[in-house]
Amino acid sequence: MKVGVLGGTFDPPHIGHLVIGDQALHQLGLDELWYTPVGQPTHKVARPVSAAVHRVAMTRLAIATHAQFRLREDDVERPGPHYSLTLMQLLRQRHPEHAFTFIIGEDSLADLPKWHQPARLLELVQLAVAHRQDIQPDMAAVQAVVPHIERLVQWIEAPLLDLSSTDLRWRLGKGLSTRYLMPRAVSDYAVAHALYSSAGH
Ligand code: ATP
């Protein structure tokens, strides 16, 4: 099978995550898209991240209606540090029969120089990237850590959605509407568990 892996904090998941997953699925001819909440994000230490149990539950709710979307708990179930490289090594070891494409937004591409051994990651998996509003990666810096990055990237042609979990945490914290920005079941869950009620995030 051809499998896309979309790792994220998903705190909370929103339609940006769902749209890039579905567009990747169709444009890259993937069989399944695996949404993989990360255990402890290595890049996002500036704020407390919601407990994995909540991020997993919200991701499950977010993807529930798509027949080719799957929830994977491999990353939250393993000890850290939670690098993308070690996640993909684990998934390949568990599923040697699949061909994996790692899917990221353009902000993550810009951050690639900060990742743990990005060149090794891209030896293991294909990389697909969705454009993201107001992000212009310094490709020379990315090239310095992953030679020939331009040739390795497959671009996902998705509409630019200026949406982020940061914005949704803020809206939920203020009691503002998130309708059409995230699945209703996810916002109901976040409100019921008061996940962002003191959102200074
Ligand atoms: P935060 O606002 O907390 O930083 P986020 O909205 O970026 O969160 P993540 O869970 O960190 O969400 O994102 C997981 C992956 O999805 C990342 O590779 C990110 O670049 C990508 N992504 C998230 N939102 C979008 C979007 N609106 N368009 C394109 N890619 C996105």
Residues whose N, C-alpha, C, O or C-beta is under 5 A from the ligand:
A	BS01	ATP	G7 G8 T9 F10 D11 G16 H17 I103 I104 G105 E106 D107 S108 A130 H131 R132 L161 L163 S164 S165 T166
